[in-house]
C-alpha cells in the first residue's frame, strides 16, 4: 500500500484536516509558552547586558498602534480557540451536526487570522529574538526546553488523528504494520557518512576550513541533549509536514507533486527567520539561500516515496541536525551549540552544497532500497 493512499487517512473530509491542524497548532503554542517562558529571566541571570538590550528593543517597538494591534490579535486568538474548541468538541465528541461543524471551522479560521495578525504586529519583538535565543548557547537547560516545544505539537496531532481520523498512529508514520527503525537508522548513518566525507574534504581543500573549537565541559551536555532530543524535533517536523500535511493536500488537490511543492515551500518559509536567511536578504541573494531549504523539503518528500513511509526522511533529517549540533556548526547558527568544529557561514555556497549532498543521499537511498526491498507486510 502506498503511504499516501487515501485509505490510510481514515475520515478525509476537508474540515477534518483543518480541525486536526488547528489542534496541533494550539497545543504547540501552549507548549512553546510553557517551555520558553523562563527564557528572559534566565538571560537576565546569565547575560544581563543582552537581556537589557532585548528589553530596550521590545520596549521601543511597543508603540500605541502596535500594542492595540497585538491586543486585538490576542483577543481574536482567544475567541477563535474557544469557538473551535466548543464547535469541534460538540461535533467529534457529541452529536455530529452541521452548526457545531461550522462553529469549529469559523473558530479555527479566526485563530489562524489572529495568529497571523500577532506575528505581523510584533516585528519589534522579532528583532530581539537573536538576543533572547542567545540563552540557548549559554544554558543547556534552555536548549532542552526549546527542543521540548516540538513534541508538544505531536501531542495535538496524535490526539486529532485518533479522535477525528480514527486510524492507528502507525498509519501516520508508515504504510507498513510497524515503524521500521532499521530503515531510519540506515538513513541516519548514510547522511552522517556523506556529511562526514564532505567535512573531511572541506578541511583539506576549502579556503574556509572548519576551526577546531572543542570545549569538553560545554560540549558534553549539549551533545547528550542533541542525541536525545534533536531526533524527536526532526521527527516532529517530518510527521507534521511530510506526513500529515502532505496527506491532506494530496487529498484536496489529487496530485502529490502539487502537495510536495506546497509543503516544501512552507518548510522553506519556516526558516526565513534563520540568521543565514537574513544574511542572504542583506546580500540580495535570498532566493539562492532559501533554495537549499526548499530542496531539503522536496528531497524528504521523495524519500517518503522511495521508502513508502517517513522512516528514511526522519533518519536523514535527524542526522543532518545532530551532525551540525555536535560536529560542525556555523557561526551565528539558529542552534548555537558548542560543537567540535565551527565554520563561517557562506549562505550561497551552503545552499548549493545542501542540494548536491542531498542528491547524493537520495541516490544512495534509492539504490539501497531497490537492492534490498523491505519484506514487511501490512
Steps between C-alpha positions, in 0.01 A plus 500: 500500500627849417564724802286776349213265409166652605397187687780577746340832596178386662242780495624729221247785492679829449375661821636202699850586383453863605373385840802279565743763368339760730538267799864437410577873481318580825676230702834602347445865599408396853815287515713790374361736763550244775856402409646835387341732758808478729736618222503871584567444870773248412659751262491769770696267728756378245543812282346815654633721218329291229179488706501879536558541127212263420270690736600832339417369152162365608414814697588733211289293261192508721332804345138572581389370160706180537357437848143544375561262211657242731209524744251454215696204364516331841127557549433341161717201591316447831156535339599273213643234731184499714268482197704223339526303825125517558406432138743217439441357847126475445546371145758227561420402858125554488242527227640554149282791391571772244478803740777362723713422195458854367573649845821300523610597151433872556685481834801336336514766228473781760784337696725488192411860407576623852831317501599653165406848626706448817809401300467800268448744788789376714791562261687689770488199728634288214805729481579403858475128428874453427582646841234297676604180322863560594400339828507168314873535452548587867278244671445129419176526697371766260610282208304208644189711560508636146521150349216376720262745331498278188353179647222720641377538141499122464268471800241713321543318171476155658187595693336635185606198295344260749183701576421630152655256251462194723800328343793332684799731551717263296321615184627854565860375505516227236293288262625186674370331813784635712750785496819369336769620740769325296422714197510820704837398645638412156398840366654666806833321443502578126440872567770513768744322265430745216529804729815362662662440162409850388635646825829314454536631142423854616762477774766413243415707194264782599604862539261504797601186694323409827665640812561266794313653797445197724423580864429176687324661796247682283485239224386193695157616631407650164612187313291274726193722465551520123511122464194457722274783386599613148373173347163572666503856365587373151236225518238756602567714193488196272181359651320834486624628162600198288242283672177668603508811281600308187221247562243778528621701200520191279138429591395857419695542175512138385864550400798413717740729311289808573494400866877444502567845355263668749639328810859554383420868459351503851808325639714766332284783640529361854876565481480860376582627850832308508819710505616369160169610344546849639858507369375389158238774498764762582726366223213495248513124436223380731344281231824304458548464875147374558514260206699265724208481746250449220708218355540343844121492537447366149774237542331384821174458304684284248645292784146428616415375151817287484439352844117493505518660842667773704786286634778614265388864502509502881841330506654745251349805671617385844848424366529843339401686817706291742809513277483880494432529874776257603773501236502804268284798588482848350576836652173673597309175452132479591614221737816647655629177653869456594604258226843344438568711190352826380492662156409844377162498331502546121125499427521476121767231495328311783171492307675356194684246717170396660348428159802297387533301823130420519506384140777257594300379802189456287693293249649281773162447663340412168771247415503335842121488523467344154779253568350385831122549491312492829308177543274622778131444451217741567 
